[in-house]
Each structure stands twice: as structure tokens, then as C-alpha cells.
Amino acid sequence: MQFLQHAQAMVALPEMVLAGLAMALLMFGVFRRDDANDAVTIGALVALAAAAVLVMTGSDGKGFGEAFINDSFARVMKLFTLFGSAVAVVLSVHFLKREKSARFEYPVLVLLATTGMMMMISANSLIALYMGLELQSLALYVVAAFNRDSARSSEAGLKYFVLGALSSGMLLYGASLIYGFTGTVSFTGIAQAIATNGAGIGVIFGIVFVIAGLAFKVSAVPFHMWTPDVYEGAPTPITAFFASAPKLAAMALFTRVMMQPFAAATAEWQQVLVFISIASMALGAFAAIGQTNIKRLLAYSSIGHMGYVLLGLAAGTLEGVRGVAIYMMIYLITTLGSFACVIAMRRQGRQVEEIADLAGLARTDRGLAFVLAMLMFSLAGIPPLAGFFAKLFIFLAAVKTGLFILAIIGVVTSVVGAYYYLRIVKLMYFDEPAEAFDPMDGEVKLVAYAAGAFTLLFVLIANPLLNLALTAAQAFAAP
Amino acid sequence: MAAAFFFYLFSALATASAVMVISSRNPVHSVLFLILCFFNAAGLFILLGAEFLAMILVVVYVGAVAVLFLFVVMMLDVDFTELRQGMLNYMPVGGTIGLIVLLELALVAGSWIIDPGSLKSAASPMPTDVTNTEALGRILYTDYIYYFQAAGLVLLVAMIGAIVLTLRHKQGIKRQVIADQVARGPATAIEIRKVKPGQGI
């Protein structure tokens, strides 16, 4: 125990508790004779809540010889990650049972993936970064293929796994170059090395490869190819999980890597991020137009949204980081709500996923149609909904650093993107009604309505969230 | 003198068994020669003072990988004579690649001879007072405990994943439950019936 104190292991208490509870639940599920699914699900929610409490009460600082860092940014991001994972677990309860793929391993894998995400958010060295990323990704590959009797789900898992392995390879190659040229894996050490010696060609090569690996995880163009297929193939609540917490964690990691170790090389990585950002925004706007499957549509929409977030990150300022934090919070909640609506699309006991199935929803289910319309308006960025403010802070940060063209492209693509969001609203309100959907499960209804209320009433609760994002961004203020 | 003798012994045996791996007719013999090759390589590591690598080589490669090969060779019906038919055709390409690798190795070794200082510029200096197993053990569970435990979690997820995606509980299979067998006593196992004379049960 003494060496744990020596290593200042207490900063990682939430992660340790989460991993320990995940293993305990795994043992419980394995050794309980009868169906342990419900008990493990409740246990997983309790574990996530316990971790959230520990995150809130925990202390800042570095542990394990600088491998692990806890600061205000990490804490805020971890809270939202835990929230996203918990909602994803809640959404899956009835869905997986109906699909006959409810097994107790799912909540356990979500817990372990969440542990990985928290490790990513708190990573302060290249090895810690890779370990967290791999723990999260490996669990996600497994849950993508969770419905193993479905060929599409297996294909999604395999595709995600192969492409993910490729991206891990690129990330590791970049990390090895950075280690070779700076002589250290610690973020603090890398920042010092770049600040004193400047970013040589080797370091820049490494940075580009690390960016490629991270861009894959947030599914930014040109590393987005897996997203539509995996989103479509995986069971819907699991897609909801993919689109929410892991994206937020990967973006938090992206922000930390850009803002801390490579802060002195901002001019170099800015060009790369500007390109990725423009490409993602454009592809997200144009490729989504032709989609007929709503999960594929949301996949392209999420690619586009990652473009906007990277626009804020490309600014490379504290304001940009604040924009990233606000955007990710709003994106997380809106996405979870949208996927809750997709889960509610069920006719005669079977899931339907075509956009055309939403036709005339306003006349068969007024409440769901209104909520989905609000979420779509918010994703399109129409004031006074939450999504508008998300984009506003991003564009403000970009304009203040002189990225005018980028901001203009962002506004143009968001107008293009508005077309397909509004098409859904038009379909629901003005088309001839199709057959009504089955009644929603209680928890799905709760998530959808709560997300709808959040986007609608964001103006009223904006201040605390903006302050939260500001404290998060302060973590990167120059000491 | 003894070191030189053992060096030539191990390297000659390693080379010879490597040749035998690709030239022996029986694939099981090939795998056994591969194991011999690994043992000789481990011997070379010990001569270099890298006893930890030697142990890992034996434990991982001989203990796991080679045994896995052996299983694959014995369980799967692979026709090795057919596989080996085009060997002479591929010889020039294979030989060229082998030559290139040899040249690259010579270049690496050559740079040490030209600039002996390059060996000393390694990020972590070689510990002199302890064996390298001890040196690794000293930091693996203290400075690197976080990475070590994280790697453990990654392996746990891999294991859960393999089980979740492949294990199927088949219905209607009789399984041996030893506890049930042990718990079986005369009261549950024997039934006493009165049989009337001249009749069956």
C-alpha cells in the first residue's frame, strides 16, 4: 500500500473503483446460475454513479509518475462521459431483450470501455494515452458485434476492429517518432522539449500520425469510412453509445494532446486540423443528403459535427477549448435523444430504420414527433435551441483567431446540413401518415423527452453549463 | 574461450535447425526443429547477458507459440508437399529478400563498429549492479504499475470479448456434474421393489 501512496494513486480512484466494480459484476454474472442481466445492469448504473461522485469529490493533481492527470477539464469531461455511458446502458435494457441478445456482459463491457475513456481523458503520457484508447476501443469492437447472430452486426464489429487496428498502428508509429525525437513519453516532457528545441521534421511527422489515429477515433474525414457501416450494423442502443461517450472522450483526449504536449507546435498542427475540419464539415453536409437509413444519416451528421468541434480546436485558444467543451456536452445529449427516438421506431415488434418510416409521425405520435423535430432543429443549429449556441461559440473562437474562411465554410455547410434535418421535420409534419409505431418503452421515452426538453430550454440553463465549460478550459491556461 | 565455444555451438545449431525447419519433409519435425532453434537463440541471449529475454523466448515462443503450431499442424490436414512444390520458383525472390535483410543487419552492426558511442546514447543506461530481470521487476510493479494494470484490463476485455462472441450454450447436452455424482447416496440411487414370483417388473 505504501508504494500506492508513493505513486499518488488516489487521483485515479474513480477509475480504480469503476474497474473493480466491473470485475465484481463480471464475477457475479458468471457465477449466478439464472439470468443475471437485470441485476448486472442495475449494478453497472450504481458503479457509474459511484464513479461520478468520486470524480466530483476527487482532487486535482498528477499520479503514477506523471502518467495520469486530473484537472478541471478532465473532471468535467469524465462526468459527461459517465453520464453518456449510463444513458446508453439505460436505453439498451428492453431493446436487447427483444432482440434476444441481452447478456450480462454488455453492461460489464460498457463499464470497462468507460474506464478506458476516463483513462484517455486523464492521459498524461503517450503510453497512458495508448492504453486508455485500446481499452476503450477493444470493448467497443466487441459490443459492435454483440448481436452475433446478425451478419450485419458481425460485419460492423469486424470492420471496426480491422480499421481500428490500422488506426492504432498509425497512432503508435506517430508516438514512436515523437518519443524518438523528444526522448520522453511524458506530455510535460514533450511540451518542454518542443518549446526548447522547436518542432523538427521528425516531431511534426509524429504529430501528423498521432492526429491521424485520433481523427479515426472521432471519425473525422478522411478517417471516417467505418462510421456509417458500424452505426448501421450495430444494434441501435449500442450505436447510441458509440456516438456519445466515446466520441466525447476521444475529443477530450484530442484536445489535451493538442493543447498540452504540442502547444508549442500550434502553427504546425493547425493546418492539419483546418483541413480535417473542412473535409468533415463538407462530407457530413453533402453525403448525408442521399441517405435513406436514419442511422446512416446520423452517422454522417456526427462526422459533420466532429468537423465543427475540430474547427474550435483548430483555433488553438482557450476560447476554442471552451467551445469544444460546450459543443461536446450539447452534442452528447442531443445525440442520445436522437437515438432514443430511433429506438422508438418500432412497428409490430420489429425495428424500422428507414427515414420514410417517420412519415406523418406528427399525427400518430404528437409528442415523439415534436421531440424529434426539436432535436433535428438543434442538430441543424437553429436558434434558440441548444445546437445553435454550440455552433455560436465555435465560430466565435474561430473568428477571434482569424480563421474567417473556416468560419464561413462552417456556416455554409451547416446551411447545407439543415436541408436533411428539415427534411425529416417536413416528413413528420406534412406527409401522409404511415402506420403508427408501437408504444415506447418507459426509459426510451424518458431519455427522448428529457433530451428534447434540454435542447428547448437550454437558454434558461445555459449559464451554469457555460461556466462549467469555462472552468474546464481554464485547465489549459498557461501557468 | 568457453564463451566463444558456446557462441559457435549455439549459432551453428540455430542455423542448422533453421535450415531443417524449411527442408524437413515431415511438418511435425519442422515444428520440433523450430523449438530447437528457439532454444539455441535463448542460449545466445544468455551469452549476451540478457537472461530475461532468454526466459521470455523459451516461455512464450516454445511454451505457447510453438505448441500452438504443433497443434495446428497435427489437427489441420495441410498438405505440405503440395505447398512446397513451387519452392524452387520462389527461390530467387526469397533469396533476394534474405540478402537485403542480411545487408541491413550488417549495416546496423557496422554502425556500432564505426561509432561505438551510439550504443551509449540509449535513453536508459544499462544497470550494472543488478541482473536485468531484477531491473525490470523493480520498475514494472512500481513506476509502471499503471500501465501494467491497464494492460491487464485490456487483456481481460479481450478474453471477455472472445467468450461473448463465440461461446454458445447448447441445449440438450448431458454434462458430467461431479458434485451431483458425489452427492448421490443409496437413498437417491437405489429403489427397492418387491418382485412377485413368476412376474417381471
Interface residues (C-beta under 8 A of the other chain):
Chain A: F3 H6 A7 A9 A12 A19 M23 L26 G63 F64 G65 A67 F68 R103 E105 V108 L109 L112 T115 G116 M119 I127 A128 M131 G132 E134 L135 L138 A139 Y141 V142 A145 F146 R148 G157 G183
Chain B: A123 T142 D143 I145 Y146 Y147 A150 A151 L153 V154 L156 V157 A158 I160 G161 I163 V164 L165
